[in-house]
């Protein structure tokens, strides 16, 4: 047995039992249908792994409705075909090519720790994001740093970078040949959204105005 592996925490097991006795039992036929027929989600959400942001709850989605991908700061890297492992790219490929999703949403959020760590690192080059992987991952945002004008209000500046991160991911999505082809053929629509946790408000990117607007 691999060292360090232990049984599930008791509180999670108790919550599972509660779900099984209520939600599952009340919708058993639906869950069995999902198991038998497979998934047919219409949309994919690329969201942050922040525990405070739950796209399933936010959009009132049922099991099987949303194909979910979560990573640090809801980033999509540019297309790269090098025979190396690419988890985010693999999920996007599966969603677009195999599941045939029609909507792909990049969902950012207020007070994103990853984005703010990136800004801190860029503001002070002598400071580095700790850890072996996070700093390299957040460098995906390097192209946006010089696009943000000087903003004195720290909260407004953070929001500007959070919005820019969403747009950079949308831009990177279009470097994937199968995404670009699906968009060109009107089989796939890309969307940007930003969620304010404290206010409970959702903003979406309006291509015509070039800004995020309340939903």
N, C-alpha and C positions, 0 to 999 in steps of 0.2 A: 504494500500500500504506500502511496506517495505520502511523504511526511508533511505534516501541517494540515491535512484534510480532516475536518471534524463534521459532526452531524449539524444539520441546519439549526439555527437558533430557535429556541422553543417558541418565542413569540411569533415567528413566521409560520411555524407549523400550526399554531392555534388559529392564525388568520386564514391559512389555507383551509383548515377544517370548517371555519365559518363560511368561507366562499363556497366550498363544496356542498354544504348543507343548505345554502340559500340560493345564490346566483346560479350555480351549476344545475342544481336539482330543478329550479324553476325554468331553465332554458336547455334542458338536456338534449332535446331533439335538435336544437340549433347547433350545439357543440358537436353532436355526432355527425350532423350534415357537413360541418366544416372539416371534420376529420376525414370523412369519406370523399368529399368532392374537391378538397384542396382550397387554397386561398385565391381570391379574385379581387384584390384591392384595386380601387380606382385611383388612389393617390399614394404618393410616397412623401414622407416628411424627413428631412435631414435636420435634426435638432441637436441641441447641446446635451451633454450627459449630466448637466446640472440637475440635482435631485428635486429642485423646486419647480422645474418646467416639465409638465406632462401633457404632451400634445393629444394623447388619447382623451384625457379629461377635458382639455381645452376645447376640442372640437366635438365632444360628446360622441366619440366614435365607439362602435361595437367591435368585438373581435372579428377580424377578417377584413375590416374596412381600410385600415391604414398600414402600409408597409413602412416600418420604422427603422431609421438609422440614427444612432446617437454617437457623437464623439466630442472631443474637447472643442468648444467654441463653434459648433455646427459648421465646420469647414469642409469644403470640397477641394481637393488638390487638382491641379491641371492634369489632363490626360497624359499618361506615360506608359508606354508599352516596352517593358524591359525584362519581362519574365521574373520579376520580383513580386513578393506578396503585397497586395494593395487592397486592404479590407474595405475601405470606403468605396473605391472604384468598383470592386466586385459586387457590392450591394446595389450600386446604381446600375451596373450592367444587367444584373438579374432582374431588377425592377422594370427596366425599360425594354429589354430584349425578350425576356421570358414571361413576365407577368403582364406586359403591355399596359402599364399604368398610363393614365391620360393627364395627370397633374403631378408635378414635382415641386414641393414647397421647401424652401430653406427657411427655417424658423429660428431667428435669433431672439435674444432677450435682454432686458435691462440688468445692469450690474453683473455682467458676464465676467467671471474671474479670469478666464483665459485671455479675453480681449484686453482687459485692463492690465494683466501681467505683461502682455506684449507692448502696450503703450508705455508702461513704466520702463521696460527694458530699452525701448527705442529712445525715450527721453533722456535716459542716462546710460550711454553705451558701456559704462564700467560695471553696471549691474546686469546680472544674467539671471534668467529664470532657472530656478533650481531643478534638479532632476536630470535624468539621462535622455528623456524623449520629448518632454513638453516644449522646451525651447526650440528644438528643431521643427516641431509641428507648427508652432505659432509663427515661424518665419514664413509660412504661407501667406501671411498678411503683410509682408514687406512692401509689396506694390502699393498698398493703400496709405502708407504712413505720410508720404509727402502730399497726398491729395487733400488732407484735412487741414483747413486753415487754422490759424491761431485762434483759440477760443478760451477766454478767461474762466468761464464757468466750468468747473471740473465735471459736473454731472452732464452738462450739454456736450462737452468734449467726448466723454465716454460714450454717450448715445450716438454721436457722429461716427465714432469708430465701430460701434456695434452695427450700425446701419451699413457702413462701408464693408464690413466683413461679410454681410449677407450678399451684397452686390458683387463682391469679389468671388464668392462661391458660385453665384449665378453665372458670372463671366467664365469661370473655370469649367462649369458644366458644358458650355458650348464648345469647349475644346475636345470633348469626346465625340468622335465621328458618329456613333449611333444615336447620341442625344441630338446633335445638330441635324441629322437626317430626319429624326422623328419630329423635331420642331418644324423643319422646313415643310414636311408633309402634313402638318397640322394634326399629328397624332399625339403630340405631347405639348403641354403648356407649362412653362416655368413661372414660379411665383416666389416673391420675397415677403416675409412677414416678421414682425418684431413684437414681442410680448413684454409688457410691463408687469412684473409679478406683484408689486405692491399695490398698484392701481387696478389691476385686473383688466387692463385695456390691451387691445390688439390693433396693431397698425399694419397696413399692407403697402407694398411698393406700387406706386402709380407711375407707369412708364410715361404717360403723357406729361405729367408735371415734373417728373424726375425726382420725386420726393415720397416719403412715407406719409400716409394719410390714415386717420382713424377708420377702423372697419365698422 
